[in-house]
Amino acid sequence: AAAPAPLLALALALRTLNCFLVRTSFVPDEYWQSLEVAHRMLSVLNIHNYGYLTWEWTSSLRGYSYPLIFASMYKALQLLAKDNVQLLIWVPRLAQAVLAAFADVKLYSLVQHLENSETAKFVFFCQLCSWFTWYSCTRTLTNTMETILTIFALSYYPIKGSKMGNSCKYLALVALAIVIRPTAVIPWMPLLFSHFLQEQRKADLILHNCIPVGLVTVGTSLIIDRVFFGEWVLVQLNFLKFNVLQNLGTFYGSHPWHWYFTQGLPVVLGPHLPFFIHGCALAPRRYRIFLLAVIWTVLVYSTLSHKEFRFIYPVLPFCMIFCGYSLKHLKAWKKTAASFLLLSNLVPALYMGLVHQRGTLDVMSHIQQLCNNSQQSQAFVFILMPCHSTPFYSHVHCPLKMRFLQCPPDLTGSESYVDEADVFYSNPLGWLNKEFYNDTLLPSHLILFNVLEQEISSFLALRGYEKTATVFHTHVPQGRVGSHISIYRRKTAMNY
């Protein structure tokens, strides 16, 4: 039986609310590897020719298949004469919310087929009240789409006891996830291997399912990338070579091997952690493959130096199956446990979604106002913050002159390499005086974290900058990231 319609309506309503209650920034990739690229792609689709591509795109490490989804939305809005900046920001987020709602219901359907409606409802409940899912599922991250496609693929995976198993469908969805984010292959390795061992007609599986699905998805990805790169390139291979073989991701920070076990998974699971452990102890043998996928993924990612919470997000739905199984078997404690889960997840979900790190998005509305001004052509905004702190043209949508501090990793192997952001932060005042030796080069607006203000105060005063706005960012400032963002305007340059 399919999931009941009221369940889908509930999921859609909740994820739409979810979308509008997440107004904070998580990681730069949310914009710089999706929306910014989509905005830039529109120049190829003959709309406008401004946008920005990061070094990953000039080095062919990323594929255009995922940004093409958003570029298509932008194109549709443009054809409808509705391509204003607010719609450009919210339509992709709403699209992710709708997909997330369908994935929630797919997870319900999977457990309903494997167990019963009661267990399925508990899994569905756990999925809906997971704080990390709330925080991530409406964002335009490749990790989000990887997680959504993983749930869809899981619903067609031929696990013992499932009548929904469909090799072609689940393999196509896994292949699509791998095209969007090559690391999607990691959680699927144990599942694919298990399916292969169980399959009696192994040759048929490979010849009639794996090879055709692989050829179609890789072929489509190659053609899309050929159109936008202008040459044939297999980005998935470059991505794995950079992140796994060369391990150059360490440029963006490294963590100890045990980080996912001691911090990553406990934080992502949050209050669900004891229920996950309890569910693992209770669940039938046929669910061991799901647990194996979780452990395998965490182990593989533990071998890489650069670690992030979002990397293990795709295994969270697997964990929710065990959490739901735990709740179902709590008998007298069911209501108490469900109330605890709901309330304990509500606080981090709302705080992380509405308060923590919201300044870098809020400041974009101040920059957007410059687009409406008649002196837009004279405006020059310099974002003096750790690189990629804010979105860029996808949240401005006008050909405003903008600049930010660059931080590409060294791809040449030079030991003396230092990126622009690090050079700036080693001596901010000296760097600014050297860079803007002539007053005609000065930006009309400077955007910076308040921790930098004192250090460059003489430059700001001498060059005629006045503070026009202060925007709250976080209660826990760290290093180069301050609690507030300050906006400075040069008095002599522009008079608004």
ZAMARGU-4260 file (C-alpha; in steps of 0.2 Angstrom, whole numbers, plus 5000, padded with zeros to 4 digits):
<rodrens>
0) 5000/5000/5000 | 5006/5018/4996 | 5008/5031/5010 | 4992/5039/5014 | 4989/5056/5006
5) 4987/5066/5023 | 5004/5060/5027 | 5011/5068/5011 | 5001/5084/5014 | 5008/5085/5032
10) 5026/5082/5025 | 5024/5096/5012 | 5016/5108/5024 | 5030/5105/5037 | 5045/5106/5024
15) 5038/5122/5017 | 5037/5129/5035 | 5055/5122/5037 | 5061/5131/5022 | 5056/5148/5028
20) 5062/5144/5046 | 5080/5141/5040 | 5087/5159/5037 | 5105/5155/5042 | 5121/5150/5033
25) 5129/5133/5035 | 5143/5131/5023 | 5148/5141/5007 | 5145/5126/4996 | 5126/5129/4998
30) 5128/5144/4986 | 5145/5143/4978 | 5143/5125/4971 | 5124/5127/4966 | 5116/5144/4965
35) 5131/5154/4960 | 5135/5142/4946 | 5117/5142/4940 | 5117/5161/4939 | 5133/5160/4929
40) 5126/5147/4918 | 5112/5158/4912 | 5125/5168/4902 | 5127/5152/4892 | 5108/5151/4891
45) 5109/5170/4884 | 5101/5179/4899 | 5115/5189/4907 | 5134/5187/4908 | 5138/5190/4926
50) 5142/5178/4939 | 5156/5169/4947 | 5164/5152/4946 | 5176/5146/4960 | 5192/5137/4957
55) 5183/5120/4958 | 5174/5124/4941 | 5190/5131/4933 | 5199/5115/4938 | 5184/5104/4932
60) 5181/5096/4949 | 5162/5099/4949 | 5148/5094/4936 | 5135/5105/4929 | 5121/5092/4931
65) 5115/5098/4948 | 5116/5117/4945 | 5107/5115/4929 | 5091/5111/4939 | 5092/5128/4947
70) 5098/5136/4930 | 5082/5129/4923 | 5071/5137/4937 | 5080/5154/4934 | 5076/5152/4915
75) 5058/5148/4918 | 5057/5163/4930 | 5065/5174/4917 | 5053/5168/4904 | 5038/5172/4915
80) 5046/5190/4919 | 5047/5185/4937 | 5066/5184/4939 | 5067/5196/4954 | 5080/5192/4967
85) 5068/5186/4981 | 5061/5172/4969 | 5079/5168/4964 | 5083/5165/4982 | 5067/5156/4988
90) 5061/5145/4972 | 5076/5133/4973 | 5074/5132/4992 | 5056/5128/4990 | 5060/5115/4977
95) 5072/5106/4989 | 5058/5107/5002 | 5046/5098/4991 | 5058/5085/4986 | 5063/5083/5005
100) 5044/5080/5009 | 5042/5066/4996 | 5058/5058/5003 | 5050/5058/5020 | 5035/5049/5013
105) 5046/5037/5004 | 5055/5033/5020 | 5038/5029/5028 | 5033/5018/5013 | 5049/5008/5014
110) 5046/5004/5033 | 5028/5001/5030 | 5032/4987/5017 | 5046/4980/5028 | 5037/4981/5044
115) 5019/4989/5047 | 5011/5006/5047 | 5014/5008/5066 | 5033/5006/5064 | 5033/5017/5049
120) 5024/5031/5058 | 5037/5031/5071 | 5051/5031/5058 | 5042/5045/5049 | 5040/5055/5066
125) 5059/5053/5070 | 5063/5059/5052 | 5052/5074/5054 | 5059/5080/5071 | 5077/5077/5067
130) 5085/5094/5070 | 5099/5091/5058 | 5087/5085/5044 | 5077/5101/5048 | 5093/5112/5047
135) 5099/5104/5030 | 5085/5097/5020 | 5079/5113/5012 | 5097/5119/5008 | 5104/5119/4990
140) 5119/5108/4995 | 5124/5093/4984 | 5124/5083/5001 | 5105/5087/5002 | 5101/5080/4985
145) 5113/5065/4988 | 5102/5062/5004 | 5086/5064/4995 | 5091/5052/4981 | 5098/5040/4993
150) 5080/5039/5002 | 5072/5037/4985 | 5084/5023/4980 | 5082/5014/4996 | 5064/5013/4994
155) 5067/5002/4978 | 5082/4993/4985 | 5078/4974/4985 | 5080/4970/5004 | 5073/4954/5010
160) 5055/4956/5014 | 5052/4971/5002 | 5039/4969/4988 | 5045/4986/4981 | 5062/4980/4975
165) 5066/4986/4958 | 5085/4985/4952 | 5083/4996/4938 | 5075/5011/4948 | 5086/5010/4963
170) 5102/5009/4952 | 5097/5024/4941 | 5094/5034/4957 | 5111/5029/4965 | 5119/5033/4948
175) 5111/5050/4948 | 5117/5053/4966 | 5135/5048/4961 | 5134/5060/4946 | 5129/5074/4957
180) 5141/5070/4971 | 5153/5056/4968 | 5155/5052/4986 | 5137/5045/4986 | 5145/5029/4981
185) 5152/5026/4998 | 5136/5022/5008 | 5130/5012/4993 | 5145/5001/4992 | 5139/4988/5005
190) 5122/4988/4999 | 5127/4986/4981 | 5139/4972/4986 | 5125/4963/4996 | 5113/4964/4982
195) 5126/4957/4970 | 5129/4942/4982 | 5111/4938/4984 | 5106/4940/4966 | 5105/4923/4957
200) 5105/4930/4940 | 5121/4940/4942 | 5125/4941/4923 | 5108/4948/4920 | 5110/4961/4934
205) 5126/4968/4926 | 5121/4967/4908 | 5103/4972/4909 | 5103/4984/4923 | 5121/4990/4929
210) 5129/4993/4912 | 5113/5002/4903 | 5110/5013/4919 | 5128/5017/4920 | 5130/5022/4902
215) 5114/5033/4901 | 5118/5043/4917 | 5137/5045/4914 | 5133/5049/4896 | 5120/5062/4900
220) 5132/5070/4913 | 5146/5070/4900 | 5135/5079/4887 | 5129/5092/4900 | 5147/5095/4906
225) 5153/5096/4887 | 5140/5110/4884 | 5145/5121/4899 | 5164/5117/4900 | 5166/5118/4881
230) 5176/5101/4881 | 5174/5083/4886 | 5178/5081/4905 | 5174/5067/4917 | 5172/5078/4933
235) 5168/5063/4944 | 5185/5056/4942 | 5194/5073/4945 | 5183/5075/4961 | 5188/5058/4968
240) 5207/5061/4963 | 5207/5078/4972 | 5198/5073/4988 | 5203/5055/4990 | 5219/5052/4981
245) 5228/5069/4983 | 5218/5073/4999 | 5219/5091/4995 | 5204/5094/5005 | 5215/5096/5020
250) 5218/5114/5014 | 5201/5118/5022 | 5205/5110/5038 | 5209/5093/5046 | 5202/5084/5061
255) 5208/5068/5070 | 5203/5051/5064 | 5190/5048/5077 | 5180/5065/5074 | 5165/5057/5066
260) 5163/5044/5081 | 5166/5057/5095 | 5158/5072/5087 | 5151/5070/5069 | 5138/5057/5072
265) 5133/5061/5089 | 5130/5079/5084 | 5121/5075/5068 | 5110/5062/5077 | 5108/5074/5092
270) 5094/5068/5105 | 5091/5053/5093 | 5107/5045/5098 | 5101/5034/5113 | 5086/5028/5102
275) 5098/5024/5087 | 5109/5013/5099 | 5093/5005/5106 | 5086/5002/5089 | 5102/4994/5083
280) 5101/4981/5097 | 5083/4977/5093 | 5082/4977/5074 | 5080/4961/5065 | 5095/4953/5055
285) 5090/4959/5038 | 5092/4977/5044 | 5111/4974/5047 | 5115/4979/5030 | 5108/4997/5034
290) 5119/4998/5050 | 5134/4991/5040 | 5131/5006/5027 | 5132/5018/5042 | 5147/5011/5050
295) 5156/5009/5033 | 5152/5027/5028 | 5159/5034/5044 | 5174/5023/5044 | 5178/5028/5026
300) 5176/5047/5029 | 5187/5045/5045 | 5202/5040/5034 | 5200/5058/5026 | 5208/5072/5035
305) 5195/5085/5030 | 5179/5081/5040 | 5162/5090/5040 | 5145/5086/5048 | 5136/5087/5031
310) 5147/5073/5024 | 5138/5060/5034 | 5121/5067/5032 | 5116/5054/5018 | 5117/5040/5032
315) 5105/5049/5043 | 5089/5042/5035 | 5097/5024/5039 | 5099/5029/5057 | 5080/5035/5058
320) 5074/5018/5053 | 5083/5011/5069 | 5077/5026/5080 | 5059/5022/5074 | 5061/5004/5078
325) 5067/5009/5095 | 5052/5020/5098 | 5040/5007/5093 | 5046/4994/5105 | 5047/5006/5120
330) 5029/5001/5125 | 5024/5011/5141 | 5037/5025/5137 | 5032/5028/5120 | 5023/5045/5123
335) 5037/5051/5135 | 5051/5047/5123 | 5041/5055/5108 | 5038/5071/5118 | 5057/5071/5123
340) 5062/5069/5105 | 5051/5083/5099 | 5055/5096/5112 | 5074/5092/5113 | 5076/5093/5094
345) 5065/5109/5093 | 5077/5120/5102 | 5093/5116/5091 | 5082/5116/5075 | 5075/5134/5078
350) 5091/5141/5085 | 5102/5134/5071 | 5089/5139/5058 | 5085/5156/5064 | 5099/5163/5074
355) 5116/5155/5073 | 5126/5162/5058 | 5112/5172/5050 | 5122/5189/5047 | 5130/5183/5031
360) 5113/5181/5023 | 5105/5196/5031 | 5118/5207/5025 | 5114/5203/5007 | 5098/5213/5008
365) 5108/5228/5011 | 5119/5225/4996 | 5103/5222/4985 | 5097/5239/4989 | 5112/5246/4979
370) 5104/5238/4963 | 5089/5249/4965 | 5100/5265/4966 | 5103/5276/4950 | 5121/5276/4955
375) 5123/5257/4954 | 5136/5259/4941 | 5147/5268/4953 | 5145/5256/4967 | 5159/5244/4972
380) 5156/5232/4986 | 5171/5223/4994 | 5168/5209/5006 | 5182/5209/5018 | 5178/5193/5026
385) 5184/5175/5026 | 5182/5170/5008 | 5165/5164/5002 | 5157/5170/5019 | 5142/5177/5009
390) 5132/5172/4994 | 5136/5182/4978 | 5127/5186/4962 | 5113/5173/4965 | 5107/5184/4980
395) 5110/5201/4972 | 5105/5198/4953 | 5111/5214/4946 | 5128/5217/4938 | 5135/5226/4953
400) 5154/5227/4955 | 5159/5216/4969 | 5174/5208/4976 | 5179/5196/4990 | 5195/5189/4997
405) 5201/5174/4987 | 5207/5157/4994 | 5210/5144/4981 | 5221/5130/4987 | 5238/5128/4979
410) 5237/5116/4964 | 5255/5118/4959 | 5263/5110/4975 | 5272/5125/4980 | 5277/5125/4999
415) 5278/5144/5000 | 5260/5146/4993 | 5248/5158/5003 | 5231/5163/4997 | 5225/5181/4997
420) 5213/5179/5012 | 5228/5173/5023 | 5239/5187/5016 | 5226/5200/5020 | 5223/5193/5038
425) 5242/5192/5042 | 5242/5212/5040 | 5225/5219/5036 | 5230/5237/5037 | 5246/5235/5027
430) 5237/5225/5014 | 5223/5238/5012 | 5235/5253/5011 | 5245/5243/4997 | 5230/5237/4988
435) 5221/5254/4988 | 5236/5266/4986 | 5226/5277/4975 | 5209/5284/4981 | 5201/5281/4964
440) 5203/5262/4967 | 5193/5263/4984 | 5177/5252/4986 | 5161/5262/4989 | 5156/5250/5002
445) 5165/5238/5014 | 5157/5223/5022 | 5167/5216/5037 | 5166/5207/5054 | 5167/5218/5069
450) 5183/5209/5075 | 5192/5217/5061 | 5186/5235/5064 | 5199/5240/5077 | 5213/5234/5067
455) 5209/5244/5051 | 5200/5259/5060 | 5214/5271/5054 | 5211/5266/5036 | 5192/5268/5038
460) 5194/5285/5046 | 5207/5292/5034 | 5198/5286/5018 | 5181/5294/5024 | 5171/5278/5028
465) 5156/5279/5039 | 5147/5264/5047 | 5129/5263/5040 | 5123/5247/5047 | 5127/5233/5060
470) 5120/5216/5057 | 5120/5202/5070 | 5128/5186/5065 | 5132/5174/5079 | 5133/5172/5098
475) 5149/5162/5097 | 5162/5172/5087 | 5178/5163/5083 | 5194/5169/5076 | 5191/5179/5060
480) 5172/5177/5062 | 5164/5191/5073 | 5147/5192/5082 | 5141/5206/5070 | 5144/5212/5053
485) 5148/5230/5050 | 5143/5239/5033 | 5154/5254/5029 | 5150/5267/5015 | 5163/5280/5009
490) 5156/5297/5011 | 5165/5306/4997 | 5162/5293/4984 | 5143/5291/4985 | 5129/5302/4992
495) 5113/5292/4995
</rodrens>
